[in-house]
Amino acid sequence: MIAAWALAGALALSGAGTGHESRAEELLASGSRHYEQGDYAAAVTDYQRILDYGIDNEVVHYNLGNAQFKQGELGEAILSYERALALNPRDPEAAGNLAYAISLTVDAVETPEPPFPLRAFLWLLHRTTAGEDALLLLLAAYLLSATCTAAILLRRGNRKPLVYVAAALLLLAVWSGGALGWKEYRQSGQQRAVILTDKVDALSGPAVDYKSLFTVHEGLRAVVRNRRGEWVQILLPNGLLGWVPATTLGIV
């Protein structure tokens, strides 16, 4: 559980200029107090009201997940931890709590593990947010431009170190630009979701009269593939596809 003063600092760093900052700080303190007192329902209400103000902050999601977990709301807790990590993928506490919560879910959907080079690549790719990739790209482009200008102005014999620096900056720009493009594509085309109800049958089509294909349970994570009215087609990590009511899941 993170103290209220730390939460307030995180809010300030997030740039939440909504006009609700003072009220949000009061709710943060209230949520922490209720959590410490064991009144987890009140803590959930406090943290949710902050999010309702439009203040999307990883610390609030993290503490909300803790309070939901204490209430036994496994699916909601996993969703909150996922949202916290989407905003800060390097948060070890959120990652640890998410892993523990997932270990308590009913569905043990096995995902084929990629080979080591790809696994290392994906680990590095997920260490930054899209916003951080954009900043890295701008910084690398600026420094590359400055380095190239300096190399042009210097005499030939002094250019070699700058060539190495320029090559490194070019690689950084290519990496951050590619990572940014991939994350933007994923965000727009592949929404992640978490099952929130105790269990739900995944059907072969978007209506109650379609055949049931399999059953999923609270806390299972999936990818949204399609939407039709009040129905959502989900893709499981093992490749299974099925339709469930939109009310049974939450979008990360």
C-alpha positions, 0 to 999 in steps of 0.5 A, a space after each residue: 500500500 502506497 502512502 497518500 503523500 506518495 500518491 499525491 506526488 505521483 498525481 502531480 507528476 502525471 500532470 493531471 490538470 483537471 481542476 480536481 487535484 485538491 479533491 483527488 488528494 483528499 480521496 487519496 488520503 481517505 482511500 489509504 485510511 480506509 485501506 489501513 482500517 480494513 474497509 476495502 469497499 470504501 477504499 475502492 469507492 475513493 480510488 474509483 472516484 479519482 479515476 472518474 475525475 479523469 485522472 488516469 494514474 498508475 498509482 491509483 490503479 495499483 492501490 485500487 487493485 490492492 483494495 479489490 483483491 482484498 475484497 476477493 474481486 480477482 478479475 477487477 484486481 487483475 484489470 487494475 494491475 494491468 492498467 497500472 502496468 500499462 502506464 508504468 511497465 517497470 513497476 515491480 510491485 504491480 507486476 508481482 501482485 499481478 503475477 500472484 493474482 493470475 496464479 489464483 485464477 481458475 483457467 490455466 491457459 498455456 501459452 507457447 513460450 517464444 525462443 530466447 532471442 524473441 523473448 529477450 526482444 519482447 522483454 525489452 520492448 515492454 520496458 517502456 511506454 509509448 510516451 517514453 518511446 516518443 521522447 526517446 525518438 525526439 531526443 535521439 533525432 535531436 542529438 543525431 542532428 547535432 552530432 552530424 553537424 559537428 562532424 561536418 564542421 570538424 576536420 576529417 581526422 577528428 570525425 571518427 568518434 562522432 561517427 560511432 556516436 551518430 551510428 548509436 543514435 541512429 540505432 536508438 532512433 530506429 528502435 524507439 520509432 519502431 517500438 512506438 509504431 508497434 505500440 500504437 498499432 497494438 493499442 488501436 487494433 488489439 485491445 486487451 481485456 480481462 473477464 470480470 464475471 465468475 464464469 461465462 460461456 464463449 459462444 460461436 457467434 454474437 447471440 445467445 442461441 449460438 453454440 457454446 464453445 468453451 467456458 472462461 472464468 474470472 481473471 482470464 486475460 484475452 485480446 478483443 478481436 471483434 465487436 457486434 452490438 453488445 457482444 465481443 469476440 475474444 482471443 485466448 492466449 492458446 488461440 481459442 476464439 469465442 463471443 461473450 457479452 461485453 458486460 462480462 469483461 473489462 478493457 485494459 
